[in-house]
């Protein structure tokens, strides 16, 4: 028994392990693909319903947010307009005094 025998034995062992791991991963991949096909066939209707409900909820939340934010935005715009008018009138008065 020399070193070449154990080297060859180790190589055979590694090749065998690699083939076993490859086969296990191949089997997992095959069943994953079959599962995805099954999901595509059997689940579209519930997913479509969930997608419609989510879109309705998003639209409703946007309407509510717009309704709540509109008065705040309007009052901020009015107050900014008032501040601008006051600033312009003060600057006009300062120019007239000079």
PEDA-V168488 format. One record per backbone hydrogen bond with DSSP energy under -1.0 kcal/mol. CO is the residue of the C=O (numbers start at 0). NH is the residue of the N-H. E is the energy in kcal/mol with one decimal. If there is no record, write none. Layout:
co: (CO CO)
nh: (NH NH)
e: (E E)
This chain:
co: (1 2 3 4 5 6 7 8 9 10 11 12 13 14 15 16 17 18 19 20 21 22 23 24 25 26 27 28 29 30 31 32 33 34 35 36 37 38 42 43 44 45 46 47 48 49 50 51 52 53 54 55 56 57 58 59 60 61 62 63 64 65 68 69 70 71 72 73 74 75 76 77 78 79 80 81 82 83 84 85 86 87 88 89 90 91 92 93)
nh: (5 6 7 8 9 10 11 12 13 14 15 16 17 18 19 20 21 22 23 24 25 26 27 28 29 30 31 32 33 34 35 36 37 38 39 40 41 42 46 47 48 49 50 51 52 53 54 55 56 57 58 59 60 61 62 63 64 65 66 67 68 69 72 73 74 75 76 77 78 79 80 81 82 83 84 85 86 87 88 89 90 91 92 93 94 95 96 97)
e: (-1.2 -2.1 -2.5 -2.3 -2.4 -2.1 -2.4 -2.4 -2.6 -2.4 -2.4 -2.5 -2.4 -2.3 -2.3 -2.6 -2.4 -2.4 -2.3 -2.5 -2.3 -2.4 -2.3 -2.4 -2.4 -2.3 -2.1 -2.4 -2.3 -2.3 -2.2 -2.2 -2.3 -2.5 -2.5 -1.8 -2.6 -2.4 -2.0 -2.7 -2.3 -2.4 -2.4 -2.3 -2.4 -2.3 -2.2 -2.3 -2.4 -2.3 -2.3 -2.6 -2.5 -1.9 -2.3 -2.6 -2.4 -2.6 -2.4 -2.6 -2.6 -2.0 -2.8 -2.6 -2.7 -2.2 -2.3 -2.5 -2.7 -2.2 -2.3 -2.6 -2.6 -2.3 -2.4 -2.7 -2.6 -2.6 -2.5 -2.5 -2.3 -2.2 -2.4 -2.2 -1.9 -2.0 -1.9 -1.3)
